[in-house]
Amino acid sequence: MISVKNEALSSREYRGVQQIVGPLIIVDRIHNVGFNELVEIRTSGGEEKLGLVLEAGEGMAVVQVFEGTTGLSLPDTSVRFRGEALKVPVGKEMLGRVFDGVGRPVDGGPRPIADERWDVNGVPVNPTARTYPKKFIQTGISAIDGMNTLVRGQKLPVFSGAGLPHNKVTAQIVRQAKIVGEDVSFAIVFAAMGVKHDVARYFIDNFQQTGVLENVVLFLSLADAPSVERLMTPRTALTIAEYLAFRENMHVLVIMTDMTNYCEALREISTVRGEIPSRKSYPGYLYSDLASLYERAGMVEQSTGSITQVPILTMPNDDISHPVPDLTGYITEGQIVLERELAQRGIYPPIAGLPSLSRLMKDGIGPGMTREDHAHIASQLFAAYAKVKDVRALASVIGEEELTPLDNLYIKYGEAFEQQFLSQREDEERSIEQTLDLGWQVISLLPKEELQRITEEELVKYYGK
């Protein structure tokens, strides 16, 4: 917590800094300041920049500068500590707007006029005040809705790799995500960190052309922006989401891409500060830092709104045991994994059938939410596809001509599952009924006696229909 200061201290300006190291400046001979305190920095030419206290000690502070330290000099730089944390204006007027990583408009529009400004670091939620996520969010993508269902209030990351179409999948989720069967307000907060200019333009144009931008708050921290800004982008986005969810009682889907870029920025700042590195040179507090973001999802008592998170992250060298996906998997409730082999075979979206998992799926499906057969058909699709993997491995050893007739049926099912159920066009939106019917269509390629996870009543009602 930042202590309250009188106006004399908050307006006091210090001239000259002790040291400039990358995006950091070190200031000494100052009054005692607080961690995460906002700082105004003025260059010798009069340019103003913003910074944040990263480390505070007796009469000194380490400040990270949002716009970078270019143009700063040791004797001529002026520093003023604001006596408060970084706050952003919040309001429904921010829907349909595009901002940079710290909430400044980049769409040519004016700064939003808001009655309130909220601390970007959020307010800790008492765990006992949380309510359990239980209701379904439809993305229109069969591989997610049918097999790895997204539940309102859940944290469900997407694990991707370099060159895989995670940006297309992300944009499709933004365009198609909705709550079905309820008359509720729904919004999307989109945060992009370290993305290239062409990727940022792709997202903006895509959302504008499809008409969804008016229901989206877009935060873009580009690849050429200072790494410090990249660290603030998800916090700024989550602050707006908290306002919309818990003050305006809206259901908010927060999409953050790419969390690996965020972690790279965290590692860069940690290295500049001279901290002792942990796994692959990431700071030892990477887990708790990620948790401080992911745990801002959920639902709380006395509010009808919710925050659902879909963080997107790229796995270096497709390594799912890399610290970023590894720690993310511990904090979140499942993962959607994009598979390179499927992508190379032209299947979009290339969502892997077996490594993907939604741990809260069981609580968000069934009668009154999706359909009564959802749990059983999803389980059967998983089980049959696992058998397909075994049969394909066997065929690679003994040859397909040596397979049994039943094995050949599984091969046929596997092709249908991938080409018809998993694969869909980028502009194709499927309802949950269409997804489940398609699941029954492909599973009906197998004989009834192989379907051990489905009830007799469901077989009579749906098999072969």
Secondary structure, DSSP 8 states (H G I E B T S, - for coil): ------HHHHT-EEE--SEEETTEEEEES-----TTEEEEEE-TTS-EEEEEEEEEETTEEEEEETT-STT--TTT-EEEEEEEE-EEEE-GGGTT-EE-TTS-B-SS------SEEEETT-----GGGEE----EEB-S-HHHHTTS-EETT-B--EEE-TTS-HHHHHHHHHHH-B--SS---EEEEEEEEEE-HHHHHHHHHHHHHTT-GGGEEEEEEETTS-HHHHHHHHHHHHHHHHHHHHTS--EEEEEEE-HHHHHHHHHHHHHHTT--B-GGG-BTTHHHHHHHHHTT-BEETT---EEEEEEEEE-GGG-TTSHHHHHHHHHSSEEEEB-HHHHHTT-SS-B-TTT-EETTHHHH-STTTS-TTHHHHHHHHHHHHHHHHHHHHHHHHH-GGGS-HHHHHHHHHHHHIIIIII---TT----HHHHHHHHHHHHTTS-GGG-TTS-HHHHHHHTT-
